Amino acid sequence: MKEEDFLQIIKTIIGDKYIGDDCAYLKDLGIVISQDNLVEDVHFSLKYMTPYDIGYKSAMVNLSDIASSGGIPKYITVGLSLPKHISKEFVKDFYNGLTDALDEVEIIGGDITGAEKIMISVTAIGIDRDRKISSRKNAKTGQVVVTSGPHGSSAGGLKLLQQGEKEKNVLIDAHICPKAQTKFAQKIAENIKEDYAMMDSSDGLADAVFKIAKASKKTLVLDFNKIIFDKELKEQFPKNYKDMILYGGEDYQIISTIPKELADYLNLNIIGKVEDYDNTDVKIINYGERDLNISDLENCYNHFE
């Protein structure tokens, strides 16, 4: 089964008031909350990452969720499940990486227990002070689609590591040490006046725009020529770099739909537009000899594979 299948089961039991975005917005409290789990050999491998790297990434993936809601990250709690063989040095290095990633965000608690593999659960809390909080269901016809940076780099970096590459480069760095695009998201949240959609591309660019389109009941039209990617990706993977750009996960770039006037004012990279729904969730023009329609998630990142 896929993540979406499990979510549908959960929604039938608890409802969907707070399910649908990467953060739950508790408007009465003025906070946004997100939780992410990272599991050894699913989200990271000790073959490729140091304990410091794992701690750093654990923080960044959660800060990215808060950023993509439009909120200001403030606090996290950390749950660690560790095998018996894990040393004190692992915990020390993990927390050094975690704290180096957090900047002004505070760790306020957590839990630690035993497990067969390393499992990390981080809950992040942000605030909505003087800004509009986003939702993936808020894309409006006439808005443009903007993004914060390159896509496909993390997927390329993981592939290089799996192929035995030892020397770090821009792709491997993107996979091991992703950067939450907090400043990009803050610029939008602080300046926008109307409802808008915003997500990160943790599960891939195609996944993000598909989910926005589906939740908003709109068609998103992207111009592949305007999607940012690192030239190293094409050089390393000339045959399938386009698939990595669209479907590669864990880039943690921001995808948002906002008025064109605001995109121009903030000098943001426009990669597409929002149109009324026309039986296709996502269209990608200039992809190759033919345009590409994305009508399902068969090629997208799946946490259960």
C-alpha positions as CSV (number, residue, x, y, z in Angstrom):
1,M,0.0,0.0,0.0
2,K,1.0,3.6,-0.4
3,E,1.0,6.5,2.0
4,E,-2.2,7.9,0.5
5,D,-4.0,4.6,1.1
6,F,-3.2,4.6,4.8
7,L,-4.1,8.3,5.1
8,Q,-7.6,7.6,3.7
9,I,-8.1,4.9,6.3
10,I,-7.1,7.2,9.1
11,K,-9.3,10.0,7.8
12,T,-12.4,7.7,7.9
13,I,-11.7,7.2,11.6
14,I,-10.5,10.6,12.9
15,G,-11.8,13.0,10.2
16,D,-9.8,15.4,8.1
17,K,-10.1,18.7,9.9
18,Y,-6.3,18.8,10.5
19,I,-5.2,16.3,7.9
20,G,-4.2,17.4,4.4
21,D,-1.2,19.7,4.8
22,D,2.2,18.9,6.2
23,C,1.4,21.1,9.2
24,A,-1.7,21.3,11.3
25,Y,-2.7,24.9,11.8
26,L,-4.2,25.5,15.2
27,K,-5.5,29.0,14.6
28,D,-7.0,29.4,18.1
29,L,-3.4,28.9,19.5
30,G,-1.6,30.7,16.7
31,I,0.7,27.8,16.0
32,V,1.5,25.2,13.3
33,I,2.7,21.7,14.2
34,S,4.4,19.1,12.1
35,Q,5.9,15.6,12.9
36,D,8.3,13.6,10.8
37,N,9.8,10.2,11.3
38,L,13.1,9.1,9.9
39,V,14.0,5.4,9.9
40,E,17.4,3.8,9.3
41,D,17.7,2.3,5.9
42,V,14.6,4.0,4.7
43,H,15.4,7.7,5.1
44,F,19.1,7.5,5.8
45,S,22.0,5.0,5.9
46,L,25.0,4.9,8.2
47,K,26.9,3.8,5.1
48,Y,26.6,7.3,3.6
49,M,25.9,9.6,6.6
50,T,27.6,10.4,9.9
51,P,25.6,10.8,13.1
52,Y,26.2,14.5,12.7
53,D,24.7,14.4,9.2
54,I,21.7,12.5,10.5
55,G,21.0,15.0,13.3
56,Y,21.4,17.9,10.9
57,K,19.0,16.4,8.3
58,S,16.5,15.4,11.1
59,A,16.2,19.1,12.0
60,M,16.1,20.4,8.4
61,V,13.2,18.2,7.2
62,N,11.1,19.4,10.0
63,L,12.0,23.1,9.7
64,S,11.1,22.7,6.0
65,D,7.5,21.7,6.9
66,I,7.1,24.7,9.2
67,A,8.6,27.0,6.6
68,S,6.3,25.6,3.9
69,S,3.2,26.4,6.0
70,G,4.4,30.0,6.2
71,G,5.0,29.8,9.9
72,I,8.1,30.8,11.9
73,P,9.8,27.8,13.4
74,K,10.3,28.1,17.2
75,Y,10.5,24.7,19.0
76,I,11.1,21.0,18.4
77,T,10.9,17.8,20.4
78,V,13.0,14.8,19.6
79,G,12.2,11.1,20.0
80,L,15.2,8.7,19.6
81,S,14.8,4.9,19.3
82,L,18.3,3.3,19.3
83,P,19.8,-0.2,19.1
84,K,21.9,-1.5,21.9
85,H,25.2,-1.1,20.0
86,I,24.8,2.7,19.6
87,S,27.5,4.6,21.4
88,K,27.5,7.8,23.5
89,E,29.5,9.4,20.7
90,F,26.6,8.7,18.3
91,V,24.2,10.6,20.5
92,K,26.7,13.5,21.1
93,D,27.4,13.9,17.3
94,F,23.7,13.5,16.5
95,Y,22.7,16.4,18.8
96,N,25.6,18.5,17.6
97,G,24.3,18.2,14.0
98,L,20.7,18.8,15.2
99,T,21.6,22.0,17.1
100,D,23.8,23.3,14.4
101,A,20.8,23.2,12.0
102,L,18.3,24.8,14.4
103,D,19.8,28.3,14.6
104,E,17.2,30.2,16.9
105,V,14.9,27.2,17.2
106,E,14.9,25.5,20.7
107,I,14.8,21.8,21.6
108,I,12.2,21.6,24.4
109,G,12.1,17.9,25.2
110,G,11.5,14.4,23.7
111,D,12.0,10.8,24.5
112,I,14.6,8.0,24.1
113,T,14.0,4.3,24.0
114,G,15.4,1.1,22.5
115,A,14.8,-0.4,19.1
116,E,16.1,-2.8,16.5
117,K,17.1,0.1,14.1
118,I,17.6,3.8,14.6
119,M,14.3,5.7,14.4
120,I,14.0,9.4,14.9
121,S,10.7,11.3,15.4
122,V,10.8,15.1,15.5
123,T,7.8,17.3,16.3
124,A,8.2,20.9,15.2
125,I,6.2,23.9,16.3
126,G,5.9,27.3,14.6
127,I,3.9,30.5,15.1
128,D,1.8,32.5,12.7
129,R,2.8,36.0,13.8
130,D,2.1,38.7,11.2
131,R,1.8,36.3,8.2
132,K,-0.7,34.2,6.3
133,I,-0.6,30.4,6.8
134,S,-0.8,28.4,3.6
135,S,-2.7,25.3,2.6
136,R,-2.3,23.1,-0.4
137,K,-6.1,23.5,-1.1
138,N,-5.7,27.3,-1.6
139,A,-4.3,27.5,-5.2
140,K,-6.3,30.1,-7.2
141,T,-6.9,30.4,-10.9
142,G,-4.6,33.1,-12.3
143,Q,-1.9,32.6,-9.7
144,V,1.6,31.6,-10.9
145,V,3.7,28.7,-9.6
146,V,7.0,29.6,-8.1
147,T,9.9,27.5,-6.7
148,S,12.9,28.3,-4.5
149,G,15.7,26.3,-6.1
150,P,17.0,23.3,-8.0
151,H,15.2,19.9,-8.2
152,G,16.6,16.4,-8.7
153,S,19.9,17.1,-6.8
154,S,19.1,15.0,-3.8
155,A,18.0,12.0,-6.0
156,G,21.2,12.4,-8.0
157,G,23.3,12.5,-4.8
158,L,21.7,9.4,-3.4
159,K,22.3,7.6,-6.7
160,L,26.0,8.5,-6.7
161,L,26.4,7.3,-3.1
162,Q,24.7,4.0,-4.1
163,Q,27.2,3.7,-6.9
164,G,30.0,4.0,-4.5
165,E,31.0,7.6,-5.0
166,K,33.1,8.7,-1.9
167,E,34.0,12.3,-2.8
168,K,31.4,14.9,-2.0
169,N,30.0,17.1,-4.7
170,V,27.0,19.4,-5.0
171,L,24.5,16.5,-5.6
172,I,25.7,14.5,-2.6
173,D,25.7,17.6,-0.4
174,A,22.1,18.2,-1.4
175,H,21.1,14.7,-0.3
176,I,23.1,14.6,3.0
177,C,22.8,18.2,4.1
178,P,19.5,19.7,2.7
179,K,18.7,23.3,3.6
180,A,15.2,24.3,4.6
181,Q,14.1,27.2,2.4
182,T,12.8,29.3,5.4
183,K,13.8,32.7,4.1
184,F,12.1,32.1,0.7
185,A,8.9,31.0,2.4
186,Q,9.0,33.9,4.9
187,K,9.1,36.4,2.1
188,I,5.9,35.0,0.7
189,A,4.1,34.6,4.0
190,E,4.9,38.1,5.1
191,N,3.9,39.8,1.9
192,I,0.9,37.9,0.5
193,K,-2.6,39.2,1.1
194,E,-4.7,36.4,-0.5
195,D,-5.0,32.7,0.2
196,Y,-2.2,30.7,-1.4
197,A,-0.8,27.2,-1.6
198,M,2.7,26.2,-0.5
199,M,4.5,22.9,0.1
200,D,8.0,21.6,0.1
201,S,9.3,19.1,-2.4
202,S,10.3,16.5,0.1
203,D,8.5,13.8,-1.9
204,G,9.4,15.4,-5.3
205,L,8.4,18.3,-7.5
206,A,5.7,16.2,-9.3
207,D,4.3,15.0,-6.1
208,A,4.0,18.6,-4.7
209,V,2.3,20.1,-7.7
210,F,0.0,17.1,-8.1
211,K,-1.1,17.4,-4.4
212,I,-1.7,21.1,-4.7
213,A,-3.7,20.7,-7.9
214,K,-5.8,17.8,-6.5
215,A,-6.5,19.5,-3.2
216,S,-7.3,22.8,-4.9
217,K,-9.3,21.2,-7.8
218,K,-7.2,23.1,-10.3
219,T,-4.9,22.3,-13.2
220,L,-1.2,23.4,-12.7
221,V,0.7,24.0,-16.0
222,L,4.5,23.9,-15.6
223,D,7.1,24.9,-18.2
224,F,9.9,22.3,-17.9
225,N,12.4,24.8,-19.4
226,K,11.9,27.1,-16.4
227,I,12.4,24.4,-13.7
228,I,15.8,25.0,-12.0
229,F,18.3,22.1,-11.8
230,D,22.0,21.8,-11.3
231,K,24.0,21.2,-14.5
232,E,25.9,18.5,-12.6
233,L,22.7,16.4,-12.6
234,K,22.5,16.4,-16.4
235,E,26.2,15.7,-16.7
236,Q,26.1,12.7,-14.3
237,F,22.7,11.3,-15.5
238,P,22.1,12.4,-19.1
239,K,19.5,9.7,-19.8
240,N,17.2,10.1,-16.8
241,Y,17.9,13.5,-15.3
242,K,14.5,14.7,-16.3
243,D,12.8,11.9,-14.2
244,M,15.0,12.9,-11.2
245,I,14.0,16.5,-11.6
246,L,10.3,15.6,-11.5
247,Y,10.1,12.6,-9.3
248,G,13.3,12.7,-7.1
249,G,12.5,13.2,-3.4
250,E,14.2,15.1,-0.6
251,D,15.1,18.3,-2.3
252,Y,13.1,20.3,0.3
253,Q,12.6,23.2,-2.1
254,I,9.5,25.3,-1.7
255,I,6.6,25.2,-4.3
256,S,4.0,27.9,-4.0
257,T,1.1,29.5,-6.0
258,I,0.9,33.3,-5.6
259,P,-0.2,36.3,-7.6
260,K,2.2,37.2,-10.5
261,E,2.5,40.7,-9.1
262,L,4.0,39.4,-5.9
263,A,6.3,37.0,-7.7
264,D,7.6,39.9,-9.7
265,Y,7.9,42.1,-6.7
266,L,9.9,39.5,-4.8
267,N,11.9,38.5,-7.9
268,L,10.9,34.8,-7.6
269,N,11.4,32.1,-10.2
270,I,8.1,31.4,-12.0
271,I,7.8,27.9,-13.4
272,G,4.1,27.7,-14.2
273,K,0.5,28.9,-13.7
274,V,-2.8,27.8,-12.1
275,E,-5.7,27.3,-14.4
276,D,-9.3,26.0,-14.0
277,Y,-9.5,22.3,-13.8
278,D,-9.7,20.6,-17.3
279,N,-9.6,16.9,-16.4
280,T,-5.8,17.0,-16.0
281,D,-4.2,17.7,-12.6
282,V,-0.7,18.7,-13.9
283,K,0.5,19.5,-17.4
284,I,4.2,19.9,-18.2
285,I,5.1,21.7,-21.4
286,N,8.5,21.7,-23.2
287,Y,9.3,18.4,-21.6
288,G,10.4,16.8,-24.9
289,E,8.8,15.9,-28.1
290,R,5.4,15.9,-26.4
291,D,3.9,17.6,-23.4
292,L,3.5,15.5,-20.2
293,N,0.3,15.0,-18.2
294,I,0.6,13.8,-14.6
295,S,-2.6,12.1,-13.7
296,D,-1.4,9.8,-10.9
297,L,1.5,9.2,-8.5
298,E,2.8,6.0,-9.9
299,N,6.3,7.4,-10.5
300,C,6.4,9.6,-7.4
301,Y,8.3,9.1,-4.2
302,N,6.8,6.3,-2.0
303,H,7.7,5.9,1.6
304,F,6.8,2.2,1.6
305,E,9.2,1.1,-1.1
